[in-house]
Amino acid sequence: MITHQHEAVIIGAGLAGMRAAIEVAKTGQDCAVLSKIFPSRSHSSAAQGGTGASLGNLDDDNWEFHMFDTVKGSDYLGDQDAAEILAKEAPEVIYELEHMGAPFSRTPEGKIAQRKFGGHTLNFGEKPALRACYAADYTGHVLLHTLFEQCIKYGIRFYAEFQVVHLIVKDNVCRGVVAWDVRHGGLHLFRAKATMFATGGYGRAFRITTNAHANTGDGLNLVMRTGLPLEDMEFVQFHPTGIYRNGILMTEGARGEGAYLLNKDGERFMKRYAPTLMELGPRDLVARSIQTEINKGRGCQTEEQKKQGIPGDHVYLDLTHLGEARLREVLPQIFELARNFAGVDPAKEPTPIQPTAHYSMGGIPVTINGEVIYNADNDSVRGLYAAGECACISVHGANRLGCNSTLDATLNGRRTGRTIAKHLPDLIYEELPDDEPEKAEIEMDWYFKADGSENVADIRNELQDTMMQNCAIFRKGEELKTQLDIVRELQERYQNIGLQDKSQAFNTEVMEAMELGHLLAFSEVIVYGALERKESRGAHSRTDYPDRDDKNWLKHTLAYREPDGKIRLEFKPVVITRFQPKERKY
Ligand SMILES: Cc1cc2nc3c(=O)[nH]c(=O)nc-3n(C[C@H](O)[C@H](O)[C@H](O)COP(=O)(O)OP(=O)(O)OC[C@H]3O[C@@H](n4cnc5c(N)ncnc54)[C@H](O)[C@@H]3O)c2cc1C
């Protein structure tokens, strides 16, 4: 096994990983970034609609409104110390990106343009705020490329197409990782004083998702396998507007620009669910409203679609009144996506949409400075850090607001990078345990010898379909119990997979098999947490427990995998500073 040594090793080259790397490199300390795909292909580049910050370029916005909206949006499960930092530091983070060269869209006077986004308001809920800074609907793309340029400027070492397969943590001290060289084959040991996870989200556990194929939650399972907990995994966000049948995202920026949601009677049904904010309600509420319309028989499936036996139903996102010129100017990507993937001209006819798995609120629990914790007292693992979508800080609580995630990734990526830079002089290259890194070799060997009768794609399909059926927008005890059995049975079948490709270079069959292992492992945690949490809060909506229960459930879950494979939950209090939990009305 080839051994590398870097003071800091960051896994993930999305907004969080690259932003952190810049902070470490700026101090002259040595930093490497590993990514299983080429850095600029990270899912951050798919972010469309915008990044939140109370610049107040077009209205009287301020950070306190932003903090309040984030806390209320989280259904009061978000930690308010983290929300305060997010809202306060956001403008500085945006201006810094601007000065790095990010080409934001502009107002006529040349300021950064801002648009409306769901759940973002002025004056504590009075009316929609213009808060999302954007570059047409390619916001993530331009931010990611801007950061990549900066990383190159600082001479950061990239290991592109290195898939991390193993994390070495013993006695709450991190000692590095082992990665598979996707291009050439072979394992590499990376010893590091500081290791950071920035491995993004896990939407691929669901059939209908906005997420890239690479979003398989590897980091979560690698961390959990060492005995460390995951936080609030039961909270999975469904974005209201994915293109019907494939889930490709139609950004919330579309509704921010004025698009409507219509049911089969041509009615703007959001007036029933969010009379003040209408289509700009928070995502959990809008997604539930769409699903309710569909469940009540007001979906828009055509007779032709029914005849063809197309599963699932949809409602319409109507952009026609914006006109082609405006669409091409401010929403050029979704203009094309609607044409290519929904087969409609969005300037002339409404686009069929359905809710789609989008974002993971839960993840690797961290302090507000990005240190990974190992218990409910916030004690942290030496030398291990996390930020971005794979982390749970927890700023988004039970439901993230749109345009707060690219912000979370860049802002908390920056903070975590600063923490690492500060800690590095006191950290050392820790000893490796006797049986490491051989454990990774044994595991890789298992994949290359796997000759069972089960097929990886079949198991993945079953997982995605059943997660969609039993653990999506509306959940119920019996269905969750069924799903837990299904996931556990799929895990057993996974032990008997057969792989044909024995080659070393670009062995995507082995990669996908490993990713499926991660999907199966954390899906069990999602379902287990959803079954245990007997209330409805944010994105977690139980039809058998329809109310929020602050008395018993205003707390975070920490899920541990015990040595015998079982999951155990602990609980952690929510940090409440400025805003006491209230009923949520929009
Ligand atoms: C279609 C879409 C549109 C979105 N639009 C918006 C928006 O407009 N505004 C907003 O705020 N948010 C948006 N989001 C959410 C936001 O983009 C993401 O949450 C955020 O960009 C995640 O950044 P990240 O750095 O945490 O992870 P990512 O950008 O997903 O990067 C993950 C990195 O980890 C690496 N990695 C993963 N596993 C391994 C492994 N085993 N070994 C090595 N490397 C690994 C990957 O190669 C990748 O480099 C959107 C999300 C999607 C899917």
Ligand as a Chemical Component Dictionary entry (heavy atoms), coordinates in Angstrom:
data_LIG
# 
_chem_comp.id                   LIG 
_chem_comp.type                 NON-POLYMER 
_chem_comp.pdbx_formal_charge   0 
_chem_comp.three_letter_code    LIG 
# 
loop_
_chem_comp_atom.comp_id 
_chem_comp_atom.atom_id 
_chem_comp_atom.alt_atom_id 
_chem_comp_atom.type_symbol 
_chem_comp_atom.charge 
_chem_comp_atom.model_Cartn_x 
_chem_comp_atom.model_Cartn_y 
_chem_comp_atom.model_Cartn_z 
_chem_comp_atom.pdbx_ordinal 
LIG C1  C1  C 0 -29.681 19.882 -7.954 1  
LIG C2  C2  C 0 -29.336 20.613 -6.677 2  
LIG C3  C3  C 0 -29.533 21.973 -6.589 3  
LIG C4  C4  C 0 -29.226 22.660 -5.420 4  
LIG N1  N1  N 0 -29.439 24.012 -5.375 5  
LIG C5  C5  C 0 -29.087 24.681 -4.252 6  
LIG C6  C6  C 0 -29.213 26.091 -4.205 7  
LIG O1  O1  O 0 -29.598 26.748 -5.154 8  
LIG N2  N2  N 0 -28.873 26.719 -3.051 9  
LIG C7  C7  C 0 -28.406 26.036 -1.961 10 
LIG O2  O2  O 0 -28.081 26.664 -0.954 11 
LIG N3  N3  N 0 -28.270 24.701 -1.999 12 
LIG C8  C8  C 0 -28.581 24.007 -3.115 13 
LIG N4  N4  N 0 -28.420 22.653 -3.142 14 
LIG C9  C9  C 0 -27.770 21.973 -2.020 15 
LIG C10 C10 C 0 -26.272 22.249 -2.042 16 
LIG O3  O3  O 0 -25.838 22.365 -3.365 17 
LIG C11 C11 C 0 -25.468 21.152 -1.370 18 
LIG O4  O4  O 0 -26.012 20.806 -0.124 19 
LIG C12 C12 C 0 -24.020 21.603 -1.141 20 
LIG O5  O5  O 0 -23.488 22.162 -2.319 21 
LIG C13 C13 C 0 -23.186 20.434 -0.678 22 
LIG O6  O6  O 0 -21.833 20.798 -0.685 23 
LIG P1  P1  P 0 -20.749 19.823 -0.066 24 
LIG O7  O7  O 0 -19.440 20.492 -0.236 25 
LIG O8  O8  O 0 -21.160 19.445 1.304  26 
LIG O9  O9  O 0 -20.841 18.470 -0.916 27 
LIG P2  P2  P 0 -20.732 18.135 -2.485 28 
LIG O10 O10 O 0 -20.646 19.318 -3.334 29 
LIG O11 O11 O 0 -21.781 17.120 -2.759 30 
LIG O12 O12 O 0 -19.320 17.425 -2.579 31 
LIG C14 C14 C 0 -19.070 16.144 -2.040 32 
LIG C15 C15 C 0 -17.650 15.769 -2.348 33 
LIG O13 O13 O 0 -17.317 14.592 -1.632 34 
LIG C16 C16 C 0 -16.616 13.716 -2.461 35 
LIG N5  N5  N 0 -16.796 12.355 -1.948 36 
LIG C17 C17 C 0 -17.937 11.744 -1.555 37 
LIG N6  N6  N 0 -17.680 10.493 -1.141 38 
LIG C18 C18 C 0 -16.345 10.299 -1.274 39 
LIG C19 C19 C 0 -15.461 9.217  -1.041 40 
LIG N7  N7  N 0 -15.887 8.047  -0.579 41 
LIG N8  N8  N 0 -14.141 9.398  -1.302 42 
LIG C20 C20 C 0 -13.674 10.570 -1.802 43 
LIG N9  N9  N 0 -14.461 11.617 -2.060 44 
LIG C21 C21 C 0 -15.780 11.485 -1.793 45 
LIG C22 C22 C 0 -17.185 13.948 -3.834 46 
LIG O14 O14 O 0 -16.278 13.528 -4.834 47 
LIG C23 C23 C 0 -17.370 15.464 -3.814 48 
LIG O15 O15 O 0 -16.167 16.103 -4.184 49 
LIG C24 C24 C 0 -28.719 21.953 -4.312 50 
LIG C25 C25 C 0 -28.518 20.587 -4.390 51 
LIG C26 C26 C 0 -28.850 19.915 -5.554 52 
LIG C27 C27 C 0 -28.670 18.415 -5.574 53 
# 
loop_
_chem_comp_bond.comp_id 
_chem_comp_bond.atom_id_1 
_chem_comp_bond.atom_id_2 
_chem_comp_bond.value_order 
_chem_comp_bond.pdbx_ordinal 
LIG C1  C2  SING 1  
LIG C2  C3  SING 2  
LIG C2  C26 DOUB 3  
LIG C3  C4  DOUB 4  
LIG C4  N1  SING 5  
LIG C4  C24 SING 6  
LIG N1  C5  DOUB 7  
LIG C5  C6  SING 8  
LIG C5  C8  SING 9  
LIG C6  O1  DOUB 10 
LIG C6  N2  SING 11 
LIG N2  C7  SING 12 
LIG C7  O2  DOUB 13 
LIG C7  N3  SING 14 
LIG N3  C8  DOUB 15 
LIG C8  N4  SING 16 
LIG N4  C9  SING 17 
LIG N4  C24 SING 18 
LIG C9  C10 SING 19 
LIG C10 O3  SING 20 
LIG C10 C11 SING 21 
LIG C11 O4  SING 22 
LIG C11 C12 SING 23 
LIG C12 O5  SING 24 
LIG C12 C13 SING 25 
LIG C13 O6  SING 26 
LIG O6  P1  SING 27 
LIG P1  O7  DOUB 28 
LIG P1  O8  SING 29 
LIG P1  O9  SING 30 
LIG O9  P2  SING 31 
LIG P2  O10 DOUB 32 
LIG P2  O11 SING 33 
LIG P2  O12 SING 34 
LIG O12 C14 SING 35 
LIG C14 C15 SING 36 
LIG C15 O13 SING 37 
LIG C15 C23 SING 38 
LIG O13 C16 SING 39 
LIG C16 N5  SING 40 
LIG C16 C22 SING 41 
LIG N5  C17 SING 42 
LIG N5  C21 SING 43 
LIG C17 N6  DOUB 44 
LIG N6  C18 SING 45 
LIG C18 C19 SING 46 
LIG C18 C21 DOUB 47 
LIG C19 N7  SING 48 
LIG C19 N8  DOUB 49 
LIG N8  C20 SING 50 
LIG C20 N9  DOUB 51 
LIG N9  C21 SING 52 
LIG C22 O14 SING 53 
LIG C22 C23 SING 54 
LIG C23 O15 SING 55 
LIG C24 C25 DOUB 56 
LIG C25 C26 SING 57 
LIG C26 C27 SING 58 
# 
